[in-house]
Amino acid sequence: MGQREECEMTEFEGQVLADLSVLKSQMKQLLGIGQPGRLTQIEERVERHERTVQRMKGLAGAAGALLTVIHLAIDYFRR
Protein backbone atom coordinates (compact mmCIF):
# COMPACT_ATOMS: atom_id res chain seq x y z
CA MET A 1 0.00 0.00 0.00
CA GLY A 2 2.95 2.26 0.46
CA GLN A 3 3.77 2.04 -3.23
CA ARG A 4 2.45 4.64 -5.62
CA GLU A 5 1.14 3.54 -8.98
CA GLU A 6 2.55 5.51 -11.84
CA CYS A 7 -0.01 6.92 -14.23
CA GLU A 8 2.49 7.71 -16.94
CA MET A 9 2.51 5.66 -20.11
CA THR A 10 5.53 4.22 -21.72
CA GLU A 11 6.48 5.43 -25.19
CA PHE A 12 5.18 2.17 -26.65
CA GLU A 13 1.81 2.53 -24.95
CA GLY A 14 1.53 6.11 -26.17
CA GLN A 15 2.29 5.02 -29.73
CA VAL A 16 -0.28 2.20 -29.51
CA LEU A 17 -2.96 4.63 -28.30
CA ALA A 18 -2.07 7.13 -31.04
CA ASP A 19 -2.28 4.40 -33.68
CA LEU A 20 -5.61 3.25 -32.27
CA SER A 21 -6.91 6.79 -32.46
CA VAL A 22 -5.87 7.04 -36.11
CA LEU A 23 -7.48 3.66 -36.84
CA LYS A 24 -10.70 4.73 -35.13
CA SER A 25 -10.77 7.92 -37.18
CA GLN A 26 -10.22 6.00 -40.41
CA MET A 27 -12.99 3.53 -39.55
CA LYS A 28 -15.39 6.42 -38.92
CA GLN A 29 -14.44 7.86 -42.30
CA LEU A 30 -15.03 4.51 -44.02
CA LEU A 31 -18.32 3.71 -42.34
CA GLY A 32 -19.66 7.24 -42.00
CA ILE A 33 -21.00 9.02 -38.96
CA GLY A 34 -24.71 9.39 -39.56
CA GLN A 35 -24.09 9.90 -43.27
CA PRO A 36 -22.94 7.52 -45.96
CA GLY A 37 -19.26 6.76 -45.56
CA ARG A 38 -16.76 5.95 -48.25
CA LEU A 39 -17.61 2.25 -48.02
CA THR A 40 -21.28 2.94 -48.76
CA GLN A 41 -20.31 5.21 -51.65
CA ILE A 42 -18.06 2.52 -53.12
CA GLU A 43 -20.84 -0.08 -52.77
CA GLU A 44 -23.22 2.24 -54.65
CA ARG A 45 -20.66 2.78 -57.41
CA VAL A 46 -20.16 -0.98 -57.77
CA GLU A 47 -23.93 -1.54 -57.96
CA ARG A 48 -24.27 1.15 -60.67
CA HIS A 49 -21.40 -0.43 -62.57
CA GLU A 50 -22.98 -3.88 -62.35
CA ARG A 51 -26.30 -2.52 -63.66
CA THR A 52 -24.47 -0.84 -66.54
CA VAL A 53 -22.62 -4.07 -67.38
CA GLN A 54 -25.91 -6.01 -67.35
CA ARG A 55 -27.49 -3.44 -69.69
CA MET A 56 -24.53 -3.71 -72.06
CA LYS A 57 -24.83 -7.52 -72.03
CA GLY A 58 -28.52 -7.21 -72.87
CA LEU A 59 -27.85 -4.74 -75.68
CA ALA A 60 -25.08 -6.95 -77.08
CA GLY A 61 -27.41 -9.96 -77.00
CA ALA A 62 -30.17 -8.00 -78.73
CA ALA A 63 -27.74 -6.69 -81.36
CA GLY A 64 -26.49 -10.24 -81.96
CA ALA A 65 -30.03 -11.51 -82.37
CA LEU A 66 -30.86 -8.68 -84.77
CA LEU A 67 -27.72 -9.37 -86.78
CA THR A 68 -28.66 -13.06 -86.97
CA VAL A 69 -32.14 -12.19 -88.23
CA ILE A 70 -30.64 -9.87 -90.86
CA HIS A 71 -28.26 -12.60 -92.03
CA LEU A 72 -31.10 -15.12 -92.19
CA ALA A 73 -33.18 -12.64 -94.23
CA ILE A 74 -30.28 -12.06 -96.64
CA ASP A 75 -29.79 -15.83 -97.10
CA TYR A 76 -33.55 -16.34 -97.55
CA PHE A 77 -33.84 -13.69 -100.27
CA ARG A 78 -30.73 -14.92 -102.12
CA ARG A 79 -32.36 -18.24 -102.85
C-alpha positions as CSV (number, residue, x, y, z in Angstrom):
1,M,0.0,0.0,0.0
2,G,3.0,2.3,0.5
3,Q,3.8,2.0,-3.2
4,R,2.5,4.6,-5.6
5,E,1.1,3.5,-9.0
6,E,2.5,5.5,-11.8
7,C,0.0,6.9,-14.2
8,E,2.5,7.7,-16.9
9,M,2.5,5.7,-20.1
10,T,5.5,4.2,-21.7
11,E,6.5,5.4,-25.2
12,F,5.2,2.2,-26.7
13,E,1.8,2.5,-24.9
14,G,1.5,6.1,-26.2
15,Q,2.3,5.0,-29.7
16,V,-0.3,2.2,-29.5
17,L,-3.0,4.6,-28.3
18,A,-2.1,7.1,-31.0
19,D,-2.3,4.4,-33.7
20,L,-5.6,3.3,-32.3
21,S,-6.9,6.8,-32.5
22,V,-5.9,7.0,-36.1
23,L,-7.5,3.7,-36.8
24,K,-10.7,4.7,-35.1
25,S,-10.8,7.9,-37.2
26,Q,-10.2,6.0,-40.4
27,M,-13.0,3.5,-39.6
28,K,-15.4,6.4,-38.9
29,Q,-14.4,7.9,-42.3
30,L,-15.0,4.5,-44.0
31,L,-18.3,3.7,-42.3
32,G,-19.7,7.2,-42.0
33,I,-21.0,9.0,-39.0
34,G,-24.7,9.4,-39.6
35,Q,-24.1,9.9,-43.3
36,P,-22.9,7.5,-46.0
37,G,-19.3,6.8,-45.6
38,R,-16.8,5.9,-48.2
39,L,-17.6,2.3,-48.0
40,T,-21.3,2.9,-48.8
41,Q,-20.3,5.2,-51.7
42,I,-18.1,2.5,-53.1
43,E,-20.8,-0.1,-52.8
44,E,-23.2,2.2,-54.6
45,R,-20.7,2.8,-57.4
46,V,-20.2,-1.0,-57.8
47,E,-23.9,-1.5,-58.0
48,R,-24.3,1.1,-60.7
49,H,-21.4,-0.4,-62.6
50,E,-23.0,-3.9,-62.4
51,R,-26.3,-2.5,-63.7
52,T,-24.5,-0.8,-66.5
53,V,-22.6,-4.1,-67.4
54,Q,-25.9,-6.0,-67.4
55,R,-27.5,-3.4,-69.7
56,M,-24.5,-3.7,-72.1
57,K,-24.8,-7.5,-72.0
58,G,-28.5,-7.2,-72.9
59,L,-27.8,-4.7,-75.7
60,A,-25.1,-6.9,-77.1
61,G,-27.4,-10.0,-77.0
62,A,-30.2,-8.0,-78.7
63,A,-27.7,-6.7,-81.4
64,G,-26.5,-10.2,-82.0
65,A,-30.0,-11.5,-82.4
66,L,-30.9,-8.7,-84.8
67,L,-27.7,-9.4,-86.8
68,T,-28.7,-13.1,-87.0
69,V,-32.1,-12.2,-88.2
70,I,-30.6,-9.9,-90.9
71,H,-28.3,-12.6,-92.0
72,L,-31.1,-15.1,-92.2
73,A,-33.2,-12.6,-94.2
74,I,-30.3,-12.1,-96.6
75,D,-29.8,-15.8,-97.1
76,Y,-33.5,-16.3,-97.6
77,F,-33.8,-13.7,-100.3
78,R,-30.7,-14.9,-102.1
79,R,-32.4,-18.2,-102.9
